[in-house]
Every structure is written in C-alpha cells, then in structure tokens.
Amino acid sequence: MTAIDLNSDLGESYGAWAMGDDEAMLSIVSSANVACGFHAGDPLGIWKTVKAAAEKGVSIGAHVSYPDRVGFGRRDMDVTSAELTADVIYQIGAIKGVAAAAGVTVGYVKPHGALYNRIAHDPKQGQAVIDGIKAIDRSLVLMGLAGAPILELAQKSGLKTVAEAFADRAYTPGGELVSRRETGSVLHDTDLIARRMLQLAQEGTLEAIDGSTIKVDAQSICVHGDSPGAVAIAQEIRRAFEADGITVRSFLKA
C-alpha cells in the first residue's frame, strides 16, 4: 500500500463542553467525520470544524447517528426504518448546507457509535441508512467496518463504499471491534498503535485481542477524536507511515 486515508470523528463539542482538539487533528488527518448534531455537535462548533477542514483541504464526511446526545450516540436504538431513513436524510442535509456555506462539498457518510455497530450486521437498519443516503445524494460514499456485511449490502444497492479499520480499538478473532464494556477494548500506547497500523498498511493484518492474526482489508484508518491522547496517536501513525513511504491521503482523492 502506497497511500491510505486517516480519518477522525470531529465537530463533537457542544456548547460549553469541549470534545477533542479539532484544529490539531485537522493538521494530521486527511478526512473529517463531522458530527451532525444528533449525538454531539452544536451549529457554531460544526461550522468552525467544517471551515477549518475546508481551509486545510481535508475531506468532509457526515457522521450520522441515532438521536442520542445524552449517550453520545453509543446506545443502541430500536427505531423504525422510516424514522432512521429520515434521520439520515436530515443529518446529511445539515452538513451539506454547512459545507456549501464554506465552499466545499460532503463526500461520504460514516455512521457513528451504536448505529455504526448495529448496521454492520443488521440488514434492516443498514438498508434504512443506505436508503437515506441514496435519497439525498447517490454519489456519497458509505464508510463502514472492514469485512462487515453492510459494505456488500451498500454496493448491491448502488453505493460506493470504503472499508475502515480503527487504530485505537482492539479486535475480536472474528474481525469485530471488542465492546467498549470489555477491558482492553480501547488502546492507548502510541507506539503500539502505530506499529499495528503499519502492519495493517503493509500486510493487511492485525493482532486480535486473543493474540491471533486476522485479515483486515481497509482503505481508511480512524483515530477517535475524543480518545485520550488522540492527537499524539494520530501524529505517531502519520509519522510511521511517512517514514515507510506511505502517503496519508483521502480516499476521495486517490
């Protein structure tokens, strides 16, 4: 692999509550998953993040979620397909409007938190999200978990997709993310994380939480913007890539 996308969840501050360091992350990553207000993000914060991304040439994605600010979008919800499709349309529309005001466009959609995990293997909710994306803009790319059925479902429905891996999360032997409720699910050692991501880029594999080696075919790597040490993690990953001759570049600009 000679180039790979590095993305982060941004625009998640809300009023007086600051979340992450968007300015610093936008100097490192190539794609920004911008909160749409349903799990986090207020209008002014979202506007500032989109403008900053536009100024730095970082690709912008709509980070759609269940309507769950209190739970930061990490609580599973049993919603109807019609509701979920409408929620997705509404959120993408909001970010498209902000992006247009900043003179840029939204290129992809990445579901957040519990919605991301749910649709990875739930075809009913997955199709509802796909229908929402197609209803507003069929050219948008769906970002999803590498190896998950949602990617094939989206492709069969006519959407382009990009497979994603997570730098700061542990994996099960089956290639799924270890639940945040489990010990060791979130990684913090910057050197270890950078080595893992370099292995992913070079060999397409990762070490699962049980020590086994799993295949992970991903074109984008996520560093959660709200994770402790997120900026340092992203910096070390980028440094390791560039030292190995791997360019950090948005998948939309390949």
N, C-alpha and C positions, 0 to 999 in steps of 0.2 A: 504494500500500500504506500503510495507516494503522497497522498493528501487525505485528510479526514476532517470532519466538522466537529467543532467543540461548542456545545450549547449550554445555556444556563437559564434557570427559571428566575425571571426578574420582574420588576414593577410590582412587588408584593407588599410594599409598605402601605400602611393605612392610617391616615391622619397623623396622630402623634406617635404612632408605633412604627418604628423603623425596622425594616427587614432586609438584611444583606447590604452589600455595597455595590450598587448597580454601576456607578461610574468606574470603579476599579475593574469589575468583571467585564465591562464592555470594552476595555482595553486589551482583553485577553481572548475572549471567545469570538466565534465567527457567526453565531446565531443566538438570538434572544427570544426565549419563550415568555411573552409578556402577559401577565395576569389580566383578566378581563373584568374583574370586579366581583365575580361570583364567589371565589374562595379568598381573595385578597385583592389589594389594589384600589386606590381611590382615583378619581379623574385627574387631579393635578399630578399625582405621582406617576400614573400611567403615561400621561402626556410628556413629562420630563424624561422618562425612560425611553419612550419612542423617539423623541427628539435627539437624545444622546446617541441612541443606536444609529439613527439616520446620519448624524454627523460623523460617526466612526465607520460607516459602511458595513455595519453589522446587519445581517438578515433578520427579519422580524416574523415571528410566528404568534398565532393566537393560542394562549394557554387556557383552554376552556375547562370548566369544572362543573361539578354539582353545585347547586346554590347552598353553600355551607361555609360562611365566614367564620363562625364560632369554632368549627372543627378544622379550619384551614383546608377544607376540601378533602380531608383524609378519612371521612366517614362514609361508608357505603350507603347508597340510597336506592330504594326500590321505586323508581319513577316510571311513568308510562312512556312508551315510545314517542307519542305525540309531544309530551312535555319536554323530553330530552332533545328531540329534534329542534323544537322551538328555542330551547335554551342555548343550543349550539349556534343557531342562526343569529340570535340576539347578541351573543358574546362576540362572534366573529364580526358582525356588523359594527359593534362598538370599536373594536381595534382597527378595522378598516377605515372608519371615519377619522380616528386619531392619526393613523398613518398618512391618510390623504392630506390632512392638515399640515403634516410635517414634510410633505412632498415625496413620500416613499409608499411602497405597497407591502401588503402582508403576503408572504409566500407559502406559508404552511400552517398546519394546525397540530398542536400537541396537547392531548387531554392531560389533565392534572390529577395526581393523587389517586384517590379511590376510584375515580372514573377511569383513569388510565389502566389501573389494575383489573377493574371489572370487565372492561370491553376487550381486554387482551384475550379472554376466553369465553365471553358471553356474547354469542352472535346476535341476540335480540337487541341489547343495548348498543352493541357495536354497530349494527345496521342503522340504528336511530342516529348515532353520531355521524356515520357516513352520509345518511340522507340529509342531515343538516348542512354538512359541508357542501354536498352537491347542489343543494337548493340555492346556496348563496354564491358559490364560485367553484366550478368543477376543475379549475386549474390549480387549486390548492393541494399541497402535498400533505398526506397524513403521516405523522411521525408516531411510531409505535415500538413496542418491545421486540427486540430481535428474536426471531423464532416463534413469535406468538401467532395464533390463527387469525387475529384481526388484520394482519398485513395482507394475507391471501384474500380475505373477505373483501377488503377495500379494493384490491386490484381487480377482483372479479366484478366489482361494482363500478369500475371505470376510473378509480382514483390512482394517482401515483403515490408511492409510499417511500419512506426512508426508515431503515431499521436502526434502533438506538440501543446503546449499552450505557450502564451507569457506573461512573468512576468511583463514587463514594458509597456504593451499596454492595453487600455480599449476595452471592447467587446460590441457589439450591442446585443439587446434582441434576435436576430436570431443566435447568436453564431459567428458572423463575427468580424473582427477587425474594430474598429472605424477608419475612414480615418484620416491620419495624417494632413489633412487640417482642421479637426474639433478640437475645443477647448476641452481639456481634453483627447485627444487620447493617449498621452504618459504620463505614471505615473512616479513620481519621489520620492515619500515618501517611504523610505526603509522599515520602519516598516509596513506600509500598504501593500506594495508589498509582504513582507514575510508572513504576515497573510493570504493574498489572496492565495498564493501558498501553504501554509499549508492546507488551506481549500480544495484546488484542490486535493492535495495528499490524504487527509483524507476522503473527501466526494464526490469528482468528480464533484464539482460545483464551480461556480464563480458568483460574483455580476456583472450584466451588468451595462452599463452607466446610465440606467434609474432606477436602484435600484432593478430590478427584478433578480431572481436567475435562472441561466442557467446551463444545464448539459454540462460538458466538460470532455471527456474521453481521457486523454493524458498520454503518457508514457515518454515524454520529455518536458522540460521547457526551453525556450530561454530567455536569457538576452542579448539585443543588445550591442555589444562591443563598439559602437560609442555613446551610450547614456551617457549624463552627469551623473556621479556617478555610472557608470556601475559596477565597482569593488566593491563598497560598497553595492550595491544592491545584487550582486551575493554572497558576503560574508554573508549577513544577511539571505538570503534564505537558504544557506547551514547550517548556524548556527541553524536556526529554525528547519530544517529537522533533523539534528543530535540530537538536544535536544529532539525531539519527537521520536527518534529511527528509523528514515527513512534514509537509506543509499543512498548517491549520487553515482550512478554507471552508466556507459554507457549501453544503451540498447543492444549493441552488445556483452556485457559481462555478460548478465543475465543468 
